[in-house]
Amino acid sequence: QVQPVESGGGVVQAGGSLRLSCVVSGRTSYATSWFRQAPGKEREFVAGITWAGGSTRYADSVKGRFTISRDNAKNTVYLQMSRLTLEDTAVYYCAAGAPGGRVTSYDHDYRYWGQGTQVTVSS
């Protein structure tokens, strides 16, 4: 059973940084992505990385501010978030299991989801 588990959320001031972690248990040779959902909005793709880490993809809204990486020895994917803005406030979800080991921006492509971690950016 593949189970992503997120951690690292919290409250941070605008302009600050935060690092999220996602430990993926079970079969781990999947691309892994981060999505987020703000109140009243649809869930949106944030960033993704292939299992070997050779390919990453970012939403335009976070390019240059967020960095996704992974440590396969620890079965962990990280999302380093910098220069956070109020618009980054959301529940952040880790997802794995898209077919073909690729990163896609469509949440319906992912079979396995974590429970989410709240990120709140304050002014």
TORKOL-4160 file (C-alpha; in steps of 0.2 Angstrom, whole numbers, padded with zeros to 4 digits, m for minus):
123
<pt num="1" X="0000" Y="0000" Z="0000"/>
<pt num="2" X="0007" Y="0017" Z="m0005"/>
<pt num="3" X="0004" Y="0030" Z="0007"/>
<pt num="4" X="0011" Y="0048" Z="0006"/>
<pt num="5" X="0012" Y="0057" Z="0023"/>
<pt num="6" X="0015" Y="0076" Z="0023"/>
<pt num="7" X="0023" Y="0087" Z="0037"/>
<pt num="8" X="0030" Y="0104" Z="0039"/>
<pt num="9" X="0016" Y="0115" Z="0037"/>
<pt num="10" X="0013" Y="0130" Z="0049"/>
<pt num="11" X="0011" Y="0148" Z="0050"/>
<pt num="12" X="0024" Y="0160" Z="0042"/>
<pt num="13" X="0025" Y="0178" Z="0039"/>
<pt num="14" X="0024" Y="0185" Z="0021"/>
<pt num="15" X="0041" Y="0184" Z="0013"/>
<pt num="16" X="0046" Y="0170" Z="0024"/>
<pt num="17" X="0051" Y="0152" Z="0020"/>
<pt num="18" X="0045" Y="0135" Z="0024"/>
<pt num="19" X="0049" Y="0117" Z="0019"/>
<pt num="20" X="0037" Y="0103" Z="0017"/>
<pt num="21" X="0041" Y="0085" Z="0018"/>
<pt num="22" X="0032" Y="0070" Z="0010"/>
<pt num="23" X="0037" Y="0052" Z="0015"/>
<pt num="24" X="0030" Y="0040" Z="0003"/>
<pt num="25" X="0029" Y="0022" Z="0010"/>
<pt num="26" X="0026" Y="0006" Z="0000"/>
<pt num="27" X="0031" Y="0006" Z="m0018"/>
<pt num="28" X="0040" Y="0022" Z="m0020"/>
<pt num="29" X="0046" Y="0022" Z="m0038"/>
<pt num="30" X="0033" Y="0035" Z="m0043"/>
<pt num="31" X="0034" Y="0053" Z="m0048"/>
<pt num="32" X="0028" Y="0063" Z="m0034"/>
<pt num="33" X="0019" Y="0080" Z="m0035"/>
<pt num="34" X="0013" Y="0093" Z="m0023"/>
<pt num="35" X="m0005" Y="0101" Z="m0025"/>
<pt num="36" X="m0013" Y="0114" Z="m0015"/>
<pt num="37" X="m0031" Y="0119" Z="m0011"/>
<pt num="38" X="m0036" Y="0136" Z="m0004"/>
<pt num="39" X="m0053" Y="0140" Z="0004"/>
<pt num="40" X="m0066" Y="0141" Z="m0010"/>
<pt num="41" X="m0054" Y="0136" Z="m0024"/>
<pt num="42" X="m0051" Y="0121" Z="m0034"/>
<pt num="43" X="m0036" Y="0110" Z="m0030"/>
<pt num="44" X="m0021" Y="0116" Z="m0041"/>
<pt num="45" X="m0004" Y="0108" Z="m0046"/>
<pt num="46" X="0011" Y="0116" Z="m0038"/>
<pt num="47" X="0026" Y="0106" Z="m0042"/>
<pt num="48" X="0031" Y="0088" Z="m0047"/>
<pt num="49" X="0047" Y="0077" Z="m0048"/>
<pt num="50" X="0051" Y="0061" Z="m0057"/>
<pt num="51" X="0057" Y="0046" Z="m0046"/>
<pt num="52" X="0075" Y="0048" Z="m0052"/>
<pt num="53" X="0074" Y="0067" Z="m0049"/>
<pt num="54" X="0079" Y="0071" Z="m0067"/>
<pt num="55" X="0064" Y="0080" Z="m0071"/>
<pt num="56" X="0054" Y="0093" Z="m0062"/>
<pt num="57" X="0039" Y="0104" Z="m0066"/>
<pt num="58" X="0032" Y="0119" Z="m0058"/>
<pt num="59" X="0016" Y="0130" Z="m0059"/>
<pt num="60" X="0020" Y="0147" Z="m0066"/>
<pt num="61" X="0014" Y="0155" Z="m0049"/>
<pt num="62" X="0028" Y="0147" Z="m0039"/>
<pt num="63" X="0042" Y="0146" Z="m0052"/>
<pt num="64" X="0058" Y="0154" Z="m0045"/>
<pt num="65" X="0051" Y="0153" Z="m0027"/>
<pt num="66" X="0048" Y="0135" Z="m0024"/>
<pt num="67" X="0060" Y="0120" Z="m0026"/>
<pt num="68" X="0055" Y="0102" Z="m0026"/>
<pt num="69" X="0068" Y="0089" Z="m0023"/>
<pt num="70" X="0069" Y="0071" Z="m0017"/>
<pt num="71" X="0079" Y="0059" Z="m0006"/>
<pt num="72" X="0075" Y="0042" Z="m0012"/>
<pt num="73" X="0086" Y="0034" Z="0002"/>
<pt num="74" X="0073" Y="0042" Z="0014"/>
<pt num="75" X="0058" Y="0040" Z="0003"/>
<pt num="76" X="0055" Y="0058" Z="0005"/>
<pt num="77" X="0050" Y="0072" Z="m0007"/>
<pt num="78" X="0053" Y="0090" Z="m0001"/>
<pt num="79" X="0045" Y="0107" Z="m0006"/>
<pt num="80" X="0056" Y="0121" Z="m0001"/>
<pt num="81" X="0045" Y="0137" Z="m0002"/>
<pt num="82" X="0052" Y="0154" Z="m0001"/>
<pt num="83" X="0046" Y="0172" Z="m0003"/>
<pt num="84" X="0029" Y="0166" Z="0002"/>
<pt num="85" X="0014" Y="0177" Z="m0001"/>
<pt num="86" X="m0004" Y="0177" Z="0006"/>
<pt num="87" X="m0009" Y="0169" Z="m0010"/>
<pt num="88" X="0001" Y="0153" Z="m0005"/>
<pt num="89" X="m0010" Y="0150" Z="0010"/>
<pt num="90" X="m0018" Y="0133" Z="0007"/>
<pt num="91" X="m0019" Y="0115" Z="0012"/>
<pt num="92" X="m0004" Y="0107" Z="0003"/>
<pt num="93" X="m0006" Y="0089" Z="m0003"/>
<pt num="94" X="0007" Y="0076" Z="m0008"/>
<pt num="95" X="0002" Y="0064" Z="m0022"/>
<pt num="96" X="0010" Y="0049" Z="m0031"/>
<pt num="97" X="0005" Y="0036" Z="m0043"/>
<pt num="98" X="0003" Y="0045" Z="m0060"/>
<pt num="99" X="0004" Y="0032" Z="m0074"/>
<pt num="100" X="0021" Y="0030" Z="m0083"/>
<pt num="101" X="0031" Y="0038" Z="m0069"/>
<pt num="102" X="0028" Y="0055" Z="m0076"/>
<pt num="103" X="0023" Y="0071" Z="m0068"/>
<pt num="104" X="0007" Y="0078" Z="m0073"/>
<pt num="105" X="m0003" Y="0093" Z="m0067"/>
<pt num="106" X="m0020" Y="0084" Z="m0067"/>
<pt num="107" X="m0025" Y="0078" Z="m0050"/>
<pt num="108" X="m0035" Y="0064" Z="m0057"/>
<pt num="109" X="m0020" Y="0056" Z="m0064"/>
<pt num="110" X="m0013" Y="0052" Z="m0046"/>
<pt num="111" X="m0019" Y="0037" Z="m0037"/>
<pt num="112" X="m0012" Y="0040" Z="m0020"/>
<pt num="113" X="m0014" Y="0055" Z="m0009"/>
<pt num="114" X="m0009" Y="0061" Z="0008"/>
<pt num="115" X="m0020" Y="0069" Z="0021"/>
<pt num="116" X="m0013" Y="0087" Z="0018"/>
<pt num="117" X="m0004" Y="0100" Z="0028"/>
<pt num="118" X="m0010" Y="0117" Z="0031"/>
<pt num="119" X="0001" Y="0132" Z="0026"/>
<pt num="120" X="m0004" Y="0149" Z="0032"/>
<pt num="121" X="0005" Y="0165" Z="0027"/>
<pt num="122" X="0001" Y="0180" Z="0038"/>
<pt num="123" X="0004" Y="0198" Z="0034"/>
